[in-house]
Amino acid sequence: MRIGILGSGLMGGKLGTLFARAGHDVVFSYARSEQKLKKLARDAKGKARAGTPRQAAQEADAILLAVHWSRVDDVLQQAGDVSGKVMVSCSLPMNADDSDLVIAHTSSGAEALAKKLPKARVVSAFGTVPSEVLFDVFEARRRATKPSLVYCGDDASSKQVAAQLIRDVGFDPVDAGPLRIARYTEPFTLLIAQLAYEGDQGPELAYRFEWR
Ligand SMILES: NC(=O)c1ccc[n+]([C@@H]2O[C@H](COP(=O)([O-])OP(=O)(O)OC[C@H]3O[C@@H](n4cnc5c(N)ncnc54)[C@H](OP(=O)(O)O)[C@@H]3O)[C@@H](O)[C@H]2O)c1
């Protein structure tokens, strides 16, 4: 699959690297230095290259949106027309100092994004785990017991794409339903962040749901 990364920071840089290692064709875009994008592409050791947001988006079968909420409009404007594209978003609607959600209860960042991009096929995924755990989960991907990762969206075929990417990174995808369920998954992430960054066991934290 051709995957365009919009936002090559902690999440986009790591997920793009893992997608490339899983055999996908990845374009890293949107960082403050082109050198960083080129280094990410080199270090990914797969089919990866640096590009502009437009190149990343236009040539992609799936796009990963991984920017701070305050940068969403800017990166989307640079990406151009994303009609019909699978848009997997891990971006949370956080305020400037990342202390609180600016959209919650009656809507979600994912729904706000879908409103901005009515012709894209938005799936909310990967935003419920800290970036620090991603490589560890990938290393352990062949183990029988995998951590869960919830995702939600309104378009069945784009959810299948997201579920495949989730599996490729080493998680067990858990379909949480329509996009409006992001109203619950986004605040859930603040719980995960609390445990990861304020707890005393470190940020390499994943979660697992068990049906007994
Ligand atoms: N970090 C996590 O563990 C985590 C977990 C769950 C969800 N999320 C969500 O995922 C999204 C991405 O988070 P992140 O931690 O990956 O953020 P990040 O590390 O700050 O990455 C954001 C990317 O955007 C780029 N960028 C920012 N301003 C820019 C500008 N003016 N021009 C060009 N590029 C610019 C950054 O460039 P540089 O590379 O040059 O800094 C970076 O590559 C956020 O919405 C966050 O809430 C994060």
The ligand as an SDF file (V2000), in Angstrom:
LIG
                    3D

 48 52  0  0  0  0  0  0  0  0999 V2000
    3.0400   11.6610   20.8280 N   0  0  0  0  0  0  0  0  0  0  0  0
    2.1580   10.7560   21.1960 C   0  0  0  0  0  0  0  0  0  0  0  0
    2.4880    9.8150   21.9470 O   0  0  0  0  0  0  0  0  0  0  0  0
    0.7300   10.8200   20.7350 C   0  0  0  0  0  0  0  0  0  0  0  0
   -0.1410    9.7750   21.0890 C   0  0  0  0  0  0  0  0  0  0  0  0
   -1.4400    9.7820   20.6180 C   0  0  0  0  0  0  0  0  0  0  0  0
   -1.8750   10.8120   19.8030 C   0  0  0  0  0  0  0  0  0  0  0  0
   -1.0130   11.8380   19.4930 N   0  0  0  0  0  0  0  0  0  0  0  0
   -1.5210   12.8960   18.6140 C   0  0  0  0  0  0  0  0  0  0  0  0
   -0.8740   12.7260   17.3690 O   0  0  0  0  0  0  0  0  0  0  0  0
   -0.6390   13.9890   16.7480 C   0  0  0  0  0  0  0  0  0  0  0  0
    0.8490   14.1240   16.4700 C   0  0  0  0  0  0  0  0  0  0  0  0
    1.5350   14.0950   17.7150 O   0  0  0  0  0  0  0  0  0  0  0  0
    3.1170   13.9860   17.7830 P   0  0  0  0  0  0  0  0  0  0  0  0
    3.4440   13.7870   19.2090 O   0  0  0  0  0  0  0  0  0  0  0  0
    3.6090   13.0380   16.7500 O   0  0  0  0  0  0  0  0  0  0  0  0
    3.5190   15.4900   17.3820 O   0  0  0  0  0  0  0  0  0  0  0  0
    4.9510   16.0240   16.9730 P   0  0  0  0  0  0  0  0  0  0  0  0
    6.0030   15.0880   17.4300 O   0  0  0  0  0  0  0  0  0  0  0  0
    5.0080   17.4380   17.4120 O   0  0  0  0  0  0  0  0  0  0  0  0
    4.8910   15.9400   15.3810 O   0  0  0  0  0  0  0  0  0  0  0  0
    4.2170   16.8680   14.6000 C   0  0  0  0  0  0  0  0  0  0  0  0
    4.9000   16.9900   13.2600 C   0  0  0  0  0  0  0  0  0  0  0  0
    4.4160   18.1990   12.6670 O   0  0  0  0  0  0  0  0  0  0  0  0
    5.5260   18.9700   12.2570 C   0  0  0  0  0  0  0  0  0  0  0  0
    5.2640   20.4070   12.3030 N   0  0  0  0  0  0  0  0  0  0  0  0
    4.8050   21.1400   13.3390 C   0  0  0  0  0  0  0  0  0  0  0  0
    4.7030   22.4370   12.9970 N   0  0  0  0  0  0  0  0  0  0  0  0
    5.1060   22.5110   11.7140 C   0  0  0  0  0  0  0  0  0  0  0  0
    5.2360   23.5770   10.7850 C   0  0  0  0  0  0  0  0  0  0  0  0
    4.9320   24.8310   11.1190 N   0  0  0  0  0  0  0  0  0  0  0  0
    5.6780   23.2970    9.5490 N   0  0  0  0  0  0  0  0  0  0  0  0
    5.9920   22.0280    9.1950 C   0  0  0  0  0  0  0  0  0  0  0  0
    5.9040   20.9770   10.0440 N   0  0  0  0  0  0  0  0  0  0  0  0
    5.4700   21.2200   11.2740 C   0  0  0  0  0  0  0  0  0  0  0  0
    6.6090   18.6310   13.2550 C   0  0  0  0  0  0  0  0  0  0  0  0
    7.8600   19.0100   12.7060 O   0  0  0  0  0  0  0  0  0  0  0  0
    9.2530   18.6770   13.4420 P   0  0  0  0  0  0  0  0  0  0  0  0
    9.4740   17.2140   13.1880 O   0  0  0  0  0  0  0  0  0  0  0  0
   10.2290   19.5390   12.7460 O   0  0  0  0  0  0  0  0  0  0  0  0
    9.0460   18.9940   14.8900 O   0  0  0  0  0  0  0  0  0  0  0  0
    6.4170   17.1420   13.3800 C   0  0  0  0  0  0  0  0  0  0  0  0
    7.0520   16.4490   12.3210 O   0  0  0  0  0  0  0  0  0  0  0  0
   -1.1510   15.0450   17.7340 C   0  0  0  0  0  0  0  0  0  0  0  0
   -2.4320   15.4470   17.3380 O   0  0  0  0  0  0  0  0  0  0  0  0
   -1.1970   14.3120   19.0650 C   0  0  0  0  0  0  0  0  0  0  0  0
   -2.2060   14.8240   19.9180 O   0  0  0  0  0  0  0  0  0  0  0  0
    0.2790   11.8540   19.9290 C   0  0  0  0  0  0  0  0  0  0  0  0
  1  2  1  0
  2  3  2  0
  2  4  1  0
  4  5  1  0
  4 48  2  0
  5  6  2  0
  6  7  1  0
  7  8  2  0
  8  9  1  0
  8 48  1  0
  9 10  1  0
  9 46  1  0
 10 11  1  0
 11 12  1  0
 11 44  1  0
 12 13  1  0
 13 14  1  0
 14 15  2  0
 14 16  1  0
 14 17  1  0
 17 18  1  0
 18 19  2  0
 18 20  1  0
 18 21  1  0
 21 22  1  0
 22 23  1  0
 23 24  1  0
 23 42  1  0
 24 25  1  0
 25 26  1  0
 25 36  1  0
 26 27  1  0
 26 35  1  0
 27 28  2  0
 28 29  1  0
 29 30  1  0
 29 35  2  0
 30 31  1  0
 30 32  2  0
 32 33  1  0
 33 34  2  0
 34 35  1  0
 36 37  1  0
 36 42  1  0
 37 38  1  0
 38 39  2  0
 38 40  1  0
 38 41  1  0
 42 43  1  0
 44 45  1  0
 44 46  1  0
 46 47  1  0
M  CHG  2   8   1  16  -1
M  END
$$$$
